[in-house]
Amino acid sequence: MAALQLAFLLLSGLTLIRSQVQHPWCVNPDCSTASDRNTLWPLEDANFFLRCDGNWDLLKTPCFDKQLFHFRLQRCVPPADWEPACPEELPECPEVVCQSPADQRVLWPVAMLTRYFVRCMPGPSGGMVPTMVPCEGDTLFSWTRQGCVSADNWVKSCDDWTMYYQCVPHASGFWLPLERDCAAGTVFHFGMQQCVFPVEWQDFCL
């Protein structure tokens, strides 16, 4: 009888998630692959986390004893040991590094080209060279997931200062934001409202 009561209490803490949930910007909970199903996913409310059940549905699961879910450690921890799943702001897109064999295991984003990624490949004359690789079909590259994912599962991973948005009129009568590219070697300066050389740039968000 006690075991039955315990099972009921545990199940009562689980919620089947079929609609949109509030999760951190740098992750997109999914149960599509074996790796996804073996991953515990964070929520904005760190008192809970998501896990995949046997039917590949996401279950909202509570931490106990006033603990918080730690995404990197994949378990609930005391509040003093907790850290956010994502940084507070999008980092700047990283530069490709192809210096050691370990760099071959890293996939790098391509500025402005979400359907491509860069990986380090052995060069014809030795060493390694960055090689641009396209994603298959209609998938997009996810820096945080280190692979190509469907558009529904894609989230922006980093800021790219080589582009900006300009509002343009639309036939519907509304104004829509349109992505624009800066010229090669320049970045967008919000204060000056134009693309400038990196030495002239400053972050107006600080």
N, C-alpha and C positions, 0 to 999 in steps of 0.2 A: 504493500500500500504506500509506504514511504517513497519507494522508487517511482511509483506512478505519479505521486504528487510532485516529486522533483522534476520528472520529465515534463509535466504540465507547466511548471514554473519556467523551465528553460524555453519551452516552445512559445510561451506567452510573451517572451522577450524578443522573438523573431518576427519580422515583418517582411512579407513578400513585396518586392519592389517591381512594379510593372510600369510606373510612370516616371517622369523626370525627377531626379533627386538632386539635392544641392551638394555637389562635390567640388573639391579644389580645382582651380583652373588648369593645373598642369597634369591632371590625370583624367581618364575617361573610363569609368568602370565598365567592364565587358566580360562576357563568358564565352566568347567565340572560339578561343583556342585553348589548348591544354595549359599553356603558360598562364593565360587569363584565369582559368578555373582554379589554378593553384595559388592565385594571388588574393590577398585580402586588400580591399580597397577603402580609402579614407572617405569620410564625409566632412562637410564644413563643421558639423557638430562632432567633435572628437570623442564624445562619450559613446559614439557608435561607429561601426565600420560595416562594410558590405562584403559578403562572401557568396560564391556561386554554389547553389544546391545541385542535387542530382539531375534536375531538369534544366540546368543551365539558366536558372533564374537567379537574380540578385536578391539576397536576403539581408535586411538591415538587422544587425546583431549588436547588442549592448556590451560594453565593457562593465566589469563588476568591481566592487570595492573602491569606487570613486577613481578608478584609473581612466586613462585616456589612450586612444589608439595611436600608435607610433607606426607610420607607414613604412619607413625604412627598415625598422626592426621587425615588422610584421607581427606585432603583438601589442597587447595593452600594457601600459607602464604607469608608474606613479606620476603625478603631475610634474614633479621636479625633474623627471627624466624625459619629458615629452618635448618634441620639436614639431613645427608645422610640416605638412607634407610638401608644400611648395613655398618658394620665396615670396615675399610680399609683392614684388613687382617682377615683370618679365625681364630676364637678363638680356644683355646684348648678344646677338647671334655670335657663336664662337668662330674663331679662325681655324681652318683645317691644319692639323699637325700630323706630319708623316715622317717621324724621326726614328721610331723604334718598332719592333715587331708587334708590340702590344697595340700600337695605333691602328693596326689592320682590323682590330675587333670593334673599332668605333665607326659609326656612320655619322656623317656630318651634314647639317642642313645647307641648302644652297639659297642664298639671298634672293628673294622674289620668285623663286621657282619651287613651289611646294610639291610639284610632281617629280622632283629629282632629289637625289642625295649624292654625297661624295664619299667614297671609301678609298683607303690607301691600298694600292696594288703594287706588286713588284715591277720595277722599271726594266726596260730592255737592256739597259747598260748598268744594272745594279741599283741598289737603293730602292726607294718607294716613291711613287708619284700619285698625287690626288687624281682620281678618275670619277667623272660624273656618270651616275647610273640612273636610268629612269625607273619610276615605279610602274608596276603592271596595271593595265586597265585604267580605271578611274580613281585609283587610290592616291593618297597624298602621304608625303613623308612626315613622320612624327619624330622629332628629336628626343622627346622624353620616352617614347615607346621603342625607339631604336628600330624602326621598321615602317613599312608602308601600311596604312590603314584606310578604311573607307572614309568618305567625307563626313559621315555622321559621327564617326569616332575620332575625328581629328580635332585637336586643339592647338592654338598658336603657342609655340614654345619659347620664343624670344623676340625681342624688338629688332627691327631692321631700319636703321636710320637712312638707308639709301632710297627710301620711298616715302611718299606723303599722300594724303587724301585731299582732293579738291571737290567741293560741292558743285554739281552741274545740274541744270534743269532737265527734267524728264517729261516725256509726252503725257504722263499721268497727271502732270501739274505739280508734282512733288520735286524736291531737290534731293539728289542721291549722291553719296560719297563715291568718288572714283579714284582708284589707285593710280598714282603717277610715279614714274621712275626719275630719280636724279641722274644727271650725266655721270659717266664713268669717273670714279675718283672723287666724287663729291657726296655730301650728306645733307639732309634737310635741317635747316636752322629755323626753329619755330618763331623766335623773336624777330628775325629778319625776313621771315616768310619767303625764303628762297633757298636753293641749294648752294652750299659753300664748300670750300676745301676743309678737310678735317681740322687743320690748325686754327680755323676761324670758328669752329663749332663749339657750342656749350649746351649743356643739358638744362632746359628750362623747367624740368619737372622736379629738380632738386630744391 
